[in-house]
Amino acid sequence: MRRQERIGFTVDLLGEAVVSEQEANEYAARCYELVDGLAAQTSGWSDPLGGKSELFPVVNVSVKISALYSQMNPADPEDAIAHLIRLQPSRIVYISCDVATLARDMRSLHDAGYGLADLGGIDLFPNTAHVESVAVLTR
């Protein structure tokens, strides 16, 4: 329905892990093709957030970092952040249910040259104390 209204959407790509760097590179290339294709198809769409389109574009693509690096260890989040920094994305949208890990990782990202562009919360679980933190970081 929202897509028919031309106001934006998110694509969550499946692919939890890769087994080789060749597979990771091929997956990354397909991700770039998808982003380029979606950008072309949605170039005239409206901004659902008013003046925040530079932070939250009309189309978002969510990719698990473990699908872009074969040596990712899910039990070692510091290594995941270190690899993310090596990929040098221009923007990172970090969603966390744990403020302590968000703060820890924000320090590493800040030290790597990322600045906080926006910060907010999303109540995904109404009538509970759980709130997801959303941090947008840019270089």
C-alpha positions as CSV (number, residue, x, y, z in Angstrom):
1,M,0.0,0.0,0.0
2,R,2.7,2.6,1.0
3,R,4.7,1.8,-2.1
4,Q,1.6,2.5,-4.3
5,E,1.4,5.9,-2.5
6,R,5.0,6.5,-3.5
7,I,6.2,7.6,-0.1
8,G,9.0,5.2,0.7
9,F,9.8,1.8,2.0
10,T,12.6,-0.4,3.3
11,V,14.0,-3.6,1.8
12,D,15.5,-6.1,4.2
13,L,17.9,-8.4,2.4
14,L,18.2,-11.9,3.7
15,G,21.6,-13.5,4.0
16,E,22.9,-14.0,7.4
17,A,26.5,-15.0,6.5
18,V,28.9,-15.8,3.7
19,V,31.6,-18.4,3.6
20,S,34.2,-16.7,1.5
21,E,35.4,-13.3,0.5
22,Q,34.5,-14.0,-3.1
23,E,30.9,-14.7,-2.1
24,A,30.9,-11.6,0.1
25,N,32.1,-9.5,-2.8
26,E,29.5,-10.9,-5.2
27,Y,26.8,-10.3,-2.6
28,A,28.0,-6.7,-2.1
29,A,27.9,-6.1,-5.9
30,R,24.3,-7.3,-6.0
31,C,23.5,-5.0,-3.1
32,Y,24.9,-2.0,-5.0
33,E,22.9,-3.0,-8.1
34,L,19.8,-3.1,-6.0
35,V,20.4,0.3,-4.5
36,D,21.1,1.8,-7.9
37,G,18.0,0.3,-9.4
38,L,15.8,1.4,-6.6
39,A,17.2,4.9,-6.6
40,A,16.4,5.2,-10.3
41,Q,12.9,3.9,-9.9
42,T,12.0,6.1,-6.9
43,S,13.8,9.4,-8.0
44,G,10.5,11.4,-8.0
45,W,9.0,10.0,-4.8
46,S,8.1,12.3,-2.0
47,D,9.9,12.6,1.3
48,P,7.8,10.9,4.0
49,L,9.7,12.7,6.8
50,G,9.7,16.3,5.6
51,G,13.2,17.8,5.9
52,K,14.9,14.6,7.0
53,S,15.4,12.9,3.6
54,E,19.1,13.4,3.7
55,L,19.1,11.2,6.8
56,F,16.3,8.8,6.0
57,P,16.0,8.4,2.2
58,V,12.8,7.4,0.5
59,V,14.2,3.9,0.0
60,N,16.3,2.1,2.5
61,V,18.2,-1.2,2.1
62,S,19.0,-3.1,5.2
63,V,22.0,-5.5,4.9
64,K,23.5,-7.6,7.7
65,I,27.2,-6.9,7.9
66,S,27.8,-10.6,8.4
67,A,26.7,-11.0,4.7
68,L,29.6,-8.8,3.6
69,Y,32.5,-10.4,5.4
70,S,33.2,-14.1,5.7
71,Q,35.2,-13.9,8.9
72,M,32.4,-12.2,10.9
73,N,32.1,-13.6,14.4
74,P,28.6,-12.9,15.7
75,A,30.0,-13.4,19.3
76,D,32.5,-10.5,18.7
77,P,30.6,-7.3,18.1
78,E,33.7,-5.1,18.4
79,D,35.1,-7.0,15.3
80,A,31.9,-6.4,13.5
81,I,32.1,-2.6,14.1
82,A,35.8,-2.7,13.1
83,H,34.9,-4.3,9.8
84,L,32.0,-1.9,9.2
85,I,34.5,1.0,9.7
86,R,36.8,-0.6,7.1
87,L,33.9,-0.7,4.6
88,Q,33.7,3.1,5.0
89,P,30.0,3.7,4.3
90,S,29.0,7.4,4.2
91,R,26.0,6.8,6.4
92,I,25.2,4.3,9.1
93,V,21.8,3.8,10.6
94,Y,22.4,1.9,13.9
95,I,19.3,0.4,15.5
96,S,19.8,-1.0,19.0
97,C,17.7,-2.4,21.8
98,D,20.6,-2.0,24.3
99,V,21.7,1.6,25.0
100,A,25.0,0.3,26.6
101,T,26.1,-1.5,23.4
102,L,25.0,1.5,21.3
103,A,27.2,3.8,23.5
104,R,30.1,1.4,23.2
105,D,29.9,1.2,19.4
106,M,29.2,4.9,19.0
107,R,32.6,5.6,20.6
108,S,34.4,3.4,18.1
109,L,32.4,4.9,15.2
110,H,33.1,8.4,16.5
111,D,36.9,7.7,16.8
112,A,36.7,6.5,13.1
113,G,35.4,9.9,12.0
114,Y,31.6,9.4,12.1
115,G,29.4,12.0,13.7
116,L,25.9,11.8,15.1
117,A,23.5,13.3,12.6
118,D,20.3,12.3,14.3
119,L,19.1,10.2,17.3
120,G,15.7,9.0,18.3
121,G,13.6,6.2,19.7
122,I,11.1,3.8,18.2
123,D,8.5,2.1,20.3
124,L,8.2,-1.3,18.6
125,F,6.7,-2.9,21.7
126,P,3.8,-0.8,23.0
127,N,2.8,-1.2,26.6
128,T,6.3,-2.3,27.6
129,A,9.4,-0.5,28.7
130,H,11.3,-1.5,25.6
131,V,12.3,1.2,23.2
132,E,14.6,0.8,20.2
133,S,17.3,3.5,19.8
134,V,18.0,4.7,16.3
135,A,21.3,6.6,15.7
136,V,22.1,8.0,12.3
137,L,25.9,8.6,11.8
138,T,27.6,10.3,8.8
139,R,31.1,11.0,7.7
